[in-house]
Amino acid sequence: MKGTRNLTRQDLLNMVTDQKIFAQISHGIEYKTVGGRLMQVPKVIDVKITCYESVLGNYDYSVTEDKFFGSSMTVESIGTKFLKLFTYDMLGNKTSTKIPYPNIIIKD
């Protein structure tokens, strides 16, 4: 893609309240038919990363699929190599994942 670059830790730390970054995350694989053959391809998800100020005055971040009623995860930590995300389902079970920064591409 023209005009794209990898997300960095500093990009997130420089965000201000209500700022959004539109990006693509490559995470996992999916199966698609390409030329009549079933192939494994990287699963690419369009997302919106949003910064907001919590009640305590801290900055919090969320990652939401960039579609109508897209699922969302909260950023648990901004590490040096990974962005760690989590969410809870309706039964209170926690799901978490770590996404390496090279797998997150900012769309300009």
N, C-alpha and C positions, 0 to 999 in steps of 0.2 A: 504494500500500500504506500502511496506517495504521501509524504508529510507525516509519517508516524515515527515513534520512538518508544523504547522500553520505559516503563514506569520505574522510578527510583524511590528509595526511602525518603530522600529529601523532598521530592514532589509532594508526598503526603504531609510531611512535617511543615511545609510552607503553605498549606491550604488554610483558608480562613472560613468563618461561618458562612453557610449556605453556598459555598463554592462547589462546583461539580466538575468532575473529570470523566469524560466518556472514553471508554477503553474496550479492548477485546481481551478475554482471558482464554488461554488454551489450557484445558484441564481435562485429562482423561481421554478416552477414545470412544468413537462411535463407529458403527458399521454402515457403509453406504454402497450402493451399486454404482460402479464406475465402468462404463463400456461393457456392460453385461456381466461383470465380475464383482463379487462381494469383497470389499476392501475395508481395512481398518484405517480410519483417518482421525487426526486429532479433533477433539470436540472443542469448538470455538464458540464462546458466549459473548454477546454484546452486553456490556454492563455500564452502570453509572455509579461512580464513587462520590459520595456526598460527605461533606464535613458539617457538623453541627455542634453547637455549644450545649453541654449538659446543664442540668440544674445546679450542679456543683461548680460550674464555671470551667470545666475541662472541655477539651475538644474530643468528640467522638466521631467515628466514621462508620458508614454503612456501604455495602456493595449490593446493588440491586440490578436484576436483569432489566435491560432497556427495552421492555415491552409492556403492554397493558397487563396489569396484575402480575408482574414479574416477581419471582421469589427474591428474598432479601436475606443477607447475612450481615452480622455486625463484626467490625474489626476488633479482634481481641488484643492483638499486639502487632506493632510495626517493627519487625526484626531487621537485622542487617542483611539477611538473605531471603527471608520469607515474609509474606503477609499472612497472618493467622486469622481465620474467620470462624465464627460460630453462630449457631441458631438453636432454638428450642422448638420441638414440635408440640402438638396440642396435649400430649401426655406428659410433657415436661422432660422428655429425653433430649439430651444435648448432642448436637452433631457439630463436629469441627473439621477443618481442613487447613492445610498449609499450601500456599501457592507461591512458587519462586518468582521473584521480580522479572526474570527474563521471559516468563510466560504471560506477562501483562503488558500489552501494547497500547499506548495512548493514541487515540484517533484525533487528529487535528482538524 
